[in-house]
Amino acid sequence: MSYPNIRPFQYKYLKAPRDFQTIENSSICLEIGAGKGKHACLFAVANPDRQLIAIERTRDKFQAMQKLHQSLALHNILPIHADAIPWVVHALYPQQIEQLLILYPNPEPHNPTQRWLNMPFFEYLLSRLKPNATITLASNIAEYISEAEQQLEQVWHLPYQKQILTSDSARTHFEVKYLQRGELCQQLIITKPDGYQTRFDQVLPRCGQDQ
């Protein structure tokens, strides 16, 4: 097995997020950068038999999501206020995620090494996905999508489909705004094939290890 030509992610040095709580080792869906929770709540309503964990780092957006979640009394969504990287390392087990959603992430124009598919952490994140799980990566920036395609082909060797979103799509506040402006919004549906291996497939979450 040849692993991606990228330096290994140094997961052992990450401290648990403040007020960290463990979760069960059961199948979940995960949204990273859930914002004010519009998509998370739509997803939870449309998929009542699936458990969604929605992570948001920014306090005011998280509080808005929490308020929306509480007003709808949804039982299959868990809002988390944390940085996604240490939270994933401390909380999630190998092959636990059945669907991952990253909708309109910060494009990091001045620091492209912090884009999701450019980071060593992405390999660790892949180890948390079940075989045949999907990642939905959406952006209104054509260059971001093009770079992600290149990384998928040359570094991660993962199959994907590219889709153009229709003008009536309204999953997030950003998506509504971008489409109303007439901007091109695209998404990649990435699949983790059965048998895909990473260097972290046997690594348990840090919450279960001596630290």
Secondary structure, DSSP 4 states (H G I P E B T S, - for coil): -PPPSSPPP-GGGPPPPTT-----SS-EEEEES-TTSHHHHHHHHH-TTS-EEEEE-SHHHHHHHHHHHHHHT-SSEEEEES-HHHHHHHHPPTT-EEEEEEES----TT-GGGSGGGSTHHHHHHHTEEEEEEEEEEES-HHHHHHHHHHIIIII---EEEEEPPTT--SSHHHHHHHHTT---EEEEEE--TT---TTTTPPPGGGS--
